[in-house]
């Protein structure tokens, strides 16, 4: 690997992590690139390039932030998937694996290709004629105070019913822990190939989650009695105040490549995070109930030393 692309969290201070990567790259004579908009946030030795060229010119991407930054890195490489290494700066990341102190060893393993690849699917969507991709979910959300989202559901061209709710969320397996989960949807194994449609606060029509085959084509069509709809892609607003149109969704396998060094450890940490989410305690309250040794190990997992 000769070149690494840096994908930065939009607001968090990434100075320390970028410094670690820059010193490692200097020692190993590797090129670092970043999109031109982030040039002021990195050392002068990091080459700025147009945003559309970061993924194409890099041999691998390093995402510095949380899950949102990781999803952005995966989307940026959708046309030419590259391995993406996630460095954790967020609060509860389910995709990222590496903490900043682990970076030098992780980069050396990346260079020697001592890692495995975890492939992720995406949702390829046609939103009223515009092509977008989502690795977590695509959601049709009502504007506050303007009524309900009213859409019909068709699968492979056959009408199945309608939704009247605050939102309709279509998610991938990895997206099942995000908006869909908050709306009451099921948790889907990342190893499964499936699509989940979950209504949020349904008032009429389909009121439960629907789990579909990855080979089925989904169409959501906005109805005349619907409120204006915001279309969100991985939590980002793609279209605001839509009043008509359709969203066609297909499942695309192997669209994103995530670097994993220790899949078992990653799985155990995610199980711990899901447990903390699913219990009616604040994380600090829950840890106080654990035996001292387990409490110490849990604290180290969630807040590793700098």
C-alpha positions in Angstrom: 0.0 0.0 0.0 1.5 3.3 -1.1 -1.3 5.7 -0.4 -3.8 6.1 2.5 -6.9 8.4 2.3 -8.0 10.2 5.5 -11.7 10.6 6.1 -12.2 13.0 9.0 -15.1 13.5 11.4 -16.7 16.9 10.4 -16.4 18.6 13.8 -14.3 16.6 16.3 -10.7 17.5 16.9 -8.7 14.9 15.0 -5.2 16.5 15.5 -3.8 13.8 17.8 -4.9 10.9 15.6 -3.8 12.5 12.4 -0.4 13.2 14.0 0.0 9.5 14.9 -0.8 8.6 11.3 1.5 11.3 9.8 4.5 10.2 11.9 3.9 6.5 10.9 3.5 7.5 7.2 6.8 9.5 7.3 8.7 6.6 8.8 7.3 4.2 6.2 7.4 6.6 3.3 3.7 6.4 2.6 1.6 9.1 1.0 -1.4 10.6 2.8 -4.3 12.3 1.0 -7.3 14.1 2.2 -10.2 16.0 0.5 -9.5 19.7 -0.2 -12.1 20.9 2.2 -10.1 19.3 5.1 -6.7 20.7 4.1 -6.6 23.2 7.0 -7.1 20.3 9.6 -4.1 18.3 8.6 -0.3 18.8 8.4 1.0 20.4 5.2 2.6 17.1 4.1 -0.9 15.6 3.6 -1.9 16.0 0.0 -5.3 17.7 -0.7 -7.3 16.3 -3.6 -10.9 16.7 -4.8 -13.3 14.8 -2.6 -14.3 12.5 -5.5 -10.7 11.4 -5.9 -9.8 10.4 -2.3 -11.1 6.9 -2.6 -9.9 6.3 -6.2 -6.3 7.4 -5.5 -5.9 5.6 -2.1 -5.1 2.0 -1.6 -7.1 2.1 1.7 -9.1 4.6 3.7 -8.7 5.5 7.4 -12.0 6.8 8.9 -11.3 9.0 12.0 -14.5 9.5 14.0 -17.6 7.3 14.8 -20.0 5.3 12.8 -21.2 8.3 10.8 -17.7 9.0 9.5 -17.3 5.3 8.7 -20.5 5.2 6.7 -19.3 8.3 4.8 -16.0 6.6 4.0 -17.8 3.6 2.7 -20.1 5.7 0.6 -17.2 7.6 -0.9 -15.7 4.4 -2.2 -18.9 2.9 -3.6 -17.7 2.9 -7.2 -14.3 1.4 -6.3 -14.5 -0.3 -2.9 -11.3 0.0 -0.8 -10.5 -1.4 2.6 -11.7 1.1 5.3 -10.0 1.1 8.8 -12.1 2.8 11.4 -10.4 4.8 14.3 -12.8 5.4 17.1 -13.5 9.0 18.3 -17.3 8.6 18.9 -19.3 7.5 21.9 -20.9 4.2 20.8 -19.5 3.0 17.5 -20.7 -0.3 16.1 -18.5 -0.2 12.9 -15.2 1.1 14.1 -12.7 -1.2 15.7 -9.4 0.6 16.6 -8.8 3.1 19.4 -6.1 5.8 18.9 -3.4 4.1 21.1 -3.7 1.0 18.9 -3.0 2.9 15.6 0.7 2.3 15.1 0.4 -1.5 15.3 -2.9 -1.4 13.3 -1.2 0.6 10.5 1.7 -1.8 10.3 -0.7 -4.7 10.1 -2.6 -2.9 7.4 0.7 -2.4 5.5 1.6 -6.1 5.7 -2.0 -7.1 4.9 -2.4 -8.9 8.2 -6.1 -8.4 8.5 -9.4 -9.8 7.3 -12.1 -8.0 5.2 -15.7 -7.8 6.4 -18.0 -7.1 3.4 -21.0 -4.9 3.9 -24.0 -4.6 1.7 -25.7 -1.3 0.8 -29.1 -0.1 -0.4 -28.9 1.2 -3.9 -31.8 3.7 -4.1 -33.5 5.6 -6.9 -35.1 8.6 -5.2 -37.3 10.3 -7.7 -34.7 9.8 -10.4 -31.6 10.5 -8.3 -29.2 7.6 -7.4 -28.1 7.4 -3.8 -26.6 4.6 -1.6 -27.1 3.9 2.1 -25.1 1.4 4.2 -27.3 1.8 7.3 -30.7 2.9 6.1 -32.9 5.2 4.1 -35.9 6.8 5.8 -38.9 8.7 4.8 -39.7 11.0 7.7 -42.5 13.4 8.3 -41.9 17.1 8.8 -42.8 18.0 12.4 -46.4 19.3 12.7 -47.4 18.5 9.2 -49.3 15.2 9.5 -48.0 11.7 8.7 -46.0 9.9 6.1 -48.4 8.0 3.8 -46.7 5.6 1.3 -47.6 2.4 -0.4 -45.3 -0.6 -0.4 -44.7 -2.7 -3.5 -42.4 -5.7 -3.7 -41.2 -7.0 -7.1 -44.0 -4.9 -8.6 -46.8 -6.4 -6.5 -48.7 -4.1 -4.1 -48.5 -5.3 -0.5 -50.1 -2.5 1.6 -49.5 1.0 2.9 -47.9 2.8 5.8 -49.3 5.8 7.7 -46.7 6.7 10.3 -44.1 9.2 11.5 -41.5 7.5 9.4 -40.7 4.5 7.3 -37.2 3.1 7.7 -35.6 0.6 5.3 -32.4 -0.8 6.7 -29.5 -3.2 6.0 -28.4 -5.8 8.6 -25.8 -3.4 10.0 -28.4 -0.6 10.0 -30.8 -2.7 12.1 -29.0 -1.4 15.2 -29.7 2.3 14.2 -33.0 4.0 13.3 -34.8 0.8 12.7 -33.9 -0.5 16.2 -35.0 2.8 17.8 -38.4 2.4 16.0 -38.9 -1.1 17.4 -37.4 -3.1 14.6 -35.5 -6.4 15.0 -31.7 -6.9 15.3 -30.4 -8.7 12.3 -27.1 -10.5 12.2 -24.5 -8.7 10.1 -23.8 -12.1 8.5 -27.4 -12.3 7.2 -28.5 -11.0 3.8 -31.8 -9.3 4.3 -33.7 -5.9 4.2 -35.9 -4.7 7.0 -38.7 -2.2 6.7 -39.9 -0.7 9.9 -42.6 2.0 10.5 -42.0 4.5 13.3 -45.1 5.3 15.4 -47.6 3.7 12.9 -51.1 5.0 13.0 -52.6 2.8 10.3 -51.7 0.3 7.6 -48.7 -2.0 8.2 -47.7 -1.7 11.8 -44.9 -4.2 12.2 -41.4 -4.7 10.7 -41.2 -6.6 7.5 -38.0 -8.7 6.7 -37.4 -9.3 3.0 -35.0 -11.3 0.8 -32.1 -9.3 -0.6 -33.2 -10.2 -4.1 -36.6 -8.5 -3.8 -37.0 -5.1 -5.2 -38.8 -2.5 -3.0 -40.8 0.5 -4.1 -42.2 3.1 -1.7 -44.6 5.6 -3.4 -45.7 8.7 -1.7 -49.5 9.2 -1.6 -51.4 12.4 -2.3 -52.7 12.6 1.3 -49.1 12.4 2.8 -47.5 15.2 4.6 -44.3 16.6 3.0 -41.5 14.0 3.5 -37.8 14.4 4.4 -35.7 11.6 2.8 -32.7 10.7 5.0 -29.8 8.6 3.8 -27.7 7.2 6.7 -29.1 10.0 8.9 -28.2 12.7 6.4 -31.0 14.7 4.7 -31.0 14.0 1.0 -34.3 15.6 0.0 -36.4 18.0 2.0 -40.2 18.5 1.8 -40.9 16.0 -1.0 -44.6 15.9 -1.8 -44.7 13.3 -4.5 -42.6 10.6 -6.1 -41.2 7.1 -5.5 -38.2 5.4 -3.9 -37.0 2.2 -5.5 -34.6 0.2 -3.4 -32.3 -2.8 -4.3 -29.8 -4.6 -2.1 -26.2 -4.6 -3.3 -23.8 -7.1 -1.8 -20.1 -6.5 -1.2 -20.4 -2.8 -1.6 -18.2 -1.8 1.3 -15.0 -3.4 2.7 -14.3 -3.0 6.4 -10.9 -3.9 7.9 -11.0 -6.3 10.9 -8.0 -7.4 12.9 -9.7 -9.4 15.6 -13.3 -10.3 14.6 -14.0 -12.1 17.8 -13.0 -9.1 20.0 -15.0 -6.8 17.8 -18.1 -9.0 18.2 -17.7 -9.2 22.0 -17.4 -5.4 22.3 -20.6 -4.9 20.2 -22.4 -7.4 22.4 -21.5 -5.4 25.4 -22.6 -2.1 23.7 -26.0 -3.7 22.8 -26.4 -4.9 26.3 -25.8 -1.4 27.7 -28.3 0.0 25.1 -31.1 -2.5 25.9 -31.2 -2.2 29.7 -33.2 0.5 31.6 -30.0 1.8 33.3 -27.5 4.5 32.5 -24.2 2.8 31.6 -22.6 4.3 34.7 -25.4 2.8 36.9 -25.0 -0.6 35.2 -21.3 -0.8 35.7 -21.6 -0.2 39.4 -23.6 -3.4 39.7 -20.9 -5.5 38.1 -18.2 -7.4 40.1 -15.0 -5.3 40.5 -12.9 -7.3 38.0 -15.6 -7.2 35.3 -16.2 -3.6 36.0 -12.6 -2.8 35.5 -12.5 -4.8 32.2 -15.7 -3.1 31.0 -14.3 0.4 31.8 -11.1 -0.4 29.8 -13.2 -1.6 26.8 -15.4 1.5 26.7 -12.7 4.1 27.8 -9.2 2.8 26.9 -6.3 4.7 28.3 -4.6 7.3 26.1 
